[in-house]
Amino acid sequence: MPNHYNERWVGPIKGIRLPLADWNSLQDEGITTIDQLAAVADRLERLPGIGLNMARVIREELARLSAVE
């Protein structure tokens, strides 16, 4: 049986692939653009629903995306 918790999905922020739980947490916080996400990158783990692991995954995606540009 697939583990959808760890599977990465394309969401509303182009180029970023995150687990569905991450997208849901970001959406709950009203974060829908790369600029908004970058603005809170240093305090992601303090947002409701985003723990240390989710924050790490999001930061890795941000770093990957900035390396591509």
HUVEN-V708533 format. One record per pair of residues at least 12 apart in sequence whose C-alpha atoms are under 8 Angstrom apart, sorted by the first residue. I is the first residue (numbers start at 1). J is the second residue. Records with the same first field share a line. If there is no record, write none. Layout:
I->J ; J
//
This chain:
4->19 ; 20
5->19 ; 20 ; 21
6->19
7->19 ; 20
8->20
11->23
12->32 ; 33
13->32 ; 33 ; 34
14->34
15->65
16->61 ; 62 ; 65
17->61
18->57 ; 58 ; 61
22->49 ; 50 ; 54 ; 58
25->48 ; 49 ; 50
29->47
38->62
41->55 ; 58 ; 59
//
